[in-house]
Amino acid sequence: MSWHNQSESLEVLPNFLEENLLDDRTTGLQLDAFNPQLFRKNVEVVVSKLEEYLADSSIRGIELINPYKLLQQAKEIMNAPNKTWGSGEQEKLEAIIDLYLKTGIAIHSPGYMGRQFSGVIPLAGIIDLVNSTINQPSSFYEAAQLPNVVEEIMAHELNQFIGWEPGTFAMVTTSGGSLGTLTALLAARNDKFPQLWSQGFSALEGQGRPAIAVGDAHYSISRAAGILGIGEEQIVRLPLNEKKQICLEKVRPTLEAAAQKGLNVFAMVASTGTTTMAAFDPIEQLADIAQEKNIWLHVDGCHGASLLVCDQLRHKLKGIEKVDSFVWDAHKTMFVPGVCTLLFYKNKEKSYGAFHQDASYVFEKQPDVYTQFDRAQQNFECTKRPLIMNLWVTWSIYGRKLFADKLEYLCQLTKEAYGILEQEKDFETVHDPEMNILCFRYCPSNFDEKAWPEFQVMIRNRLKEEGTFFISKVNVNGKACLRVVFMNHKIEMDHFQLLLREIRKIGQEIIQNV
Ligand SMILES: *Cc1c(COP(=O)(O)O)cnc(C)c1O
């Protein structure tokens, strides 16, 4: 008999379950997957492996395995027969965890200096286990009560470093900085062109073509523009100075030239911590210009907004209280698992401007004491993870100091590394670092720059293959550079010195072999 026939009558249902599912208990199938004792056993297996993983401080970069080989290994685990109940599951689980931990970037190693994601505060990982196990989607208060209350708490905790009047601002969490910026720019667009949401672009006739002005912008900003119907040609590039900040003197003339060409710049995007080299734009003065020109100022603080929690470094975000919106990736420089982005709006009302819709099954016309905590009207996600929990728990238990100390250490380390490079004749620095990203080049005297446009890239790739250090590369003024990002407090100056030695060795080998 098919399930369909059986389920037509509710009376038959318990019998059906009894016969078809409970029977499986003897062979060890479905229901064991939900057995709480087995859950505990599995967690213990995983936790002891993670403990070992976290305790390993060896210097490692990345070991890239041929993906087809890895695919084969993964399939072999899948296809291995399950032994008896319990032990078979456990063996497979162990094999999977081993393979998972062994492959990919060793983010806890002092050899990892390549990117902006970070080894996490381990407690945050534990909270993520709770998030995933109890699975409370957080767009609505009724489904995720604590996460929604906690967002309110964290908004006020972090506002200590911004300084807005309580009740006047808003914070929304989004699944990543790219989505946060898209959301903010949508709010900006709807604010400046209120008819657009209902009438589409035909509503804009006679108002010029909507445009966005940007500095050294992350690629997510032109993607957001594309999604919003702002063409590539409607992205106005603001000139940068030698520190890769938006050049203040050139902002007004550039905006005026754009207006001459029929562009209606409704938003400007500045950065606090650019991806290239963590440059900080002068947001206070940009906010004044934006206000004068009636432009929405959005700040991409994905990487650098965390400096707000550091007494000694907060000044780099001077003027943050004047911007209309900004994003802050806690999954980068607040050391919680991906993803957790905080999107702040200076004006609470405007945080409801990104999306307009009626969906009577979820949205209430008259908010009550519960639904006023719903976030769904402000965020794009329908089902949404309780993103704030990892940050709130670590913040509650360890306090601001953990974050501030680690960030200050990483910024200091970067300054010292810069100091060392300045002393070394065969290295060239390209900027005085503002945060924890440092770009530089290896230029020994037996190296002819013209003959080697790809030299830095070759060094970086060889370094990656050797597996001791993982660093990245980036173009500055059209020239390839090596780039280190210090995200790990286990990195010490000796590790950086070791990296320089490796770079020299590899660089010289490349030169000899041509
Ligand atoms: C990482 C980053 C982004 C993108 O954020 P996601 O959270 O990865 O979507 C945008 N801008 C800057 C400056 C970044 O560092």
Ligand as a Chemical Component Dictionary entry (heavy atoms), coordinates in Angstrom:
data_LIG
# 
_chem_comp.id                   LIG 
_chem_comp.type                 NON-POLYMER 
_chem_comp.pdbx_formal_charge   0 
_chem_comp.three_letter_code    LIG 
# 
loop_
_chem_comp_atom.comp_id 
_chem_comp_atom.atom_id 
_chem_comp_atom.alt_atom_id 
_chem_comp_atom.type_symbol 
_chem_comp_atom.charge 
_chem_comp_atom.model_Cartn_x 
_chem_comp_atom.model_Cartn_y 
_chem_comp_atom.model_Cartn_z 
_chem_comp_atom.pdbx_ordinal 
LIG C1 C1 C 0 34.181 41.369 2.917 1  
LIG C2 C2 C 0 33.854 42.696 2.409 2  
LIG C3 C3 C 0 32.654 42.924 1.725 3  
LIG C4 C4 C 0 31.679 41.812 1.414 4  
LIG O1 O1 O 0 31.078 41.363 2.581 5  
LIG P1 P1 P 0 30.507 39.862 2.702 6  
LIG O2 O2 O 0 30.147 39.768 4.150 7  
LIG O3 O3 O 0 31.614 38.952 2.308 8  
LIG O4 O4 O 0 29.331 39.765 1.798 9  
LIG C5 C5 C 0 32.377 44.202 1.318 10 
LIG N1 N1 N 0 33.234 45.209 1.545 11 
LIG C6 C6 C 0 34.394 45.035 2.205 12 
LIG C7 C7 C 0 35.290 46.210 2.438 13 
LIG C8 C8 C 0 34.753 43.771 2.659 14 
LIG O5 O5 O 0 35.901 43.599 3.323 15 
# 
loop_
_chem_comp_bond.comp_id 
_chem_comp_bond.atom_id_1 
_chem_comp_bond.atom_id_2 
_chem_comp_bond.value_order 
_chem_comp_bond.pdbx_ordinal 
LIG C1 C2 SING 1  
LIG C2 C3 SING 2  
LIG C2 C8 DOUB 3  
LIG C3 C4 SING 4  
LIG C3 C5 DOUB 5  
LIG C4 O1 SING 6  
LIG O1 P1 SING 7  
LIG P1 O2 DOUB 8  
LIG P1 O3 SING 9  
LIG P1 O4 SING 10 
LIG C5 N1 SING 11 
LIG N1 C6 DOUB 12 
LIG C6 C7 SING 13 
LIG C6 C8 SING 14 
LIG C8 O5 SING 15 
# 
